[in-house]
Amino acid sequence: MKCPYCGYTESRVIDSRPAEEGATIRRRRECLACSRRFTTYEIIERLPLVVIKRDGSRQTFDNVKLINGMVRACEKRPVSLTSLEQIADEIEQELQSNLEREISTTEIGEMVMDRLKDIDEVAYVRFASVYRSFKDINTFMEELSKLLKQKDK
């Protein structure tokens, strides 16, 4: 680490502690040349996730868009915003841990539906109706039948 005072490239770490709820590490350093102290922060470098949309276009993954989609599906339902934020964070973390940097909206949608199904069945059906673009009442009924069969198990 280069000293901000004299430019020397060698320093020693005096103190390390987590910062920002463990998202970064704060290090107190001392320059080996001029003995002045300075602070550095170490953060995790995250590679951007790219979402491949149905039309083939690509966008950077946006956690807020994911939450907004779930909020619309959960409108007037007893589902807290905190639980939706938690779902979005879980999905983002799962995607970040994969080696793939590109993910399709289909895969993301399936991940959302798997989680919404456990929280609120009405929200799940609402999300599925938009996500799977139900063409008519029959496709809607097929999805409801699947849900009822899984519930009976």
N, C-alpha and C positions, 0 to 999 in steps of 0.2 A: 504494500500500500504506500503510495507516494505521500510524503509529508506536505501538507498545505503551506507550511512556513518556509522550509528550506529546499524542498523538492527531493530529498533523499528517499530512496525506495525501500529502505528497511525500517521496520518498526516492530515493537513487541506489544502483545495484547495484555493489558493490565486487568481489564474486567469485561465480562460478557454477560449479557442478560437478555431474556426475551422482551420484546416490545410489541405493541399493538396486538395484544391477545395471542402472542405466539406466532404471528404472521411474519415478524422480522426479528433479527438479532441485533442488538445495540452493542457495539464494541468500543471500549475506551482504549486508545493506543498511545504509545509513547515512541517518539522518533529516536532512533539509535544515534543519530548525528547531533541534533540540537537539543534533545531531551524535552521538547515541548510536547504537550498532550493534545490529542484531537479525537473526535468521535466519528465512527463509521457505522453504517447500517447495512446489514446483509438481508436481502430478500430473495424469495424463490422466484426464479425466472420461469414464467409460464409461456409456453408457445401458444399462439392463438389457435382456437378451434374454428374450423371453417364448416359451415352448414351448407349442404347441397340441397337446394330447393327442388320442387317437383319439375319446374321448367328448365332445370339444369344450371341455373344461375347460382352463384356462391356468395355467401355473406358471412361475416364474422359472427360467432355465437354470441347471443345477447341474452343474459339471464333475465333481464327486465321483460323482454318479449315473451319469454317462457312463462313468467309469473302472470303477465297480463292475459295470456290465453287461458290460464287456469282460473284467474279471477272471473273472467267472463263465464266460464263453465260453472262456477260456484256461486254465481249471483243469486241472492236470496236463499242461500243454503247455509246451514250452520257449520261452515268451514272457516277457520281463522286464517288471516293473512299470514300469520307466523308459520302455520303448517304448510302453506303453499310456498313460502320462501324456503322452508326447510327442504321440501321436495325439489325445488329448483336447484338448491345448493348440492343436494345429494346427486342429482343428475349431472350437474356440471363437474362435480368431483369424480364421478364414475367415468365421464367422458375424458377428463384430463388424465386419468390413470391408464386409459387405453393407449396403445401405441399409435393408433390412427389419429391423424390430425384433421381428417375430413369425415364428417358424419352426415347421413341423410336425414331429412326431416321425418322420413318414415320411421327410422330407428328412434329418434327423439320422441315422436308421438307415441310410439309403443311404450316407451319408458314412462311417459306421463300417465298413460291410461292404466298401466299396471299399478301405479301408486294411487291414482284417483279411485280406482275400483275398491281399494281397501278403506279409503276415507269416506267417500260418499258416492253411492251408486247413481244417483240422479246426475251429479256433476260428471261422473264417468260417461254416462250415456250422452249428455250434452256435448262433452268434449269429443267423443267418438263420432257423433253425428256431423260435426263440423270437420273433424280430422279425416274421417273416412268418406266424406261427402255422400251421405246416404241419398240415393236417387229417388227413392219412393218409400212408402210405408212398409213394404215387404222387407227391404234391407234393414230398416229400423227394427222390425219385429224379429228378424233373425238375430240381431245383436242382443235384443232383450232376452230371447230364448237362451242364447249362450250364457248370458249372465245368470239367468234363473237356474240353469243346469249346474253351473259352478257353485251357486249358493246352496243347492240341495246336497252337494257332496259333503 
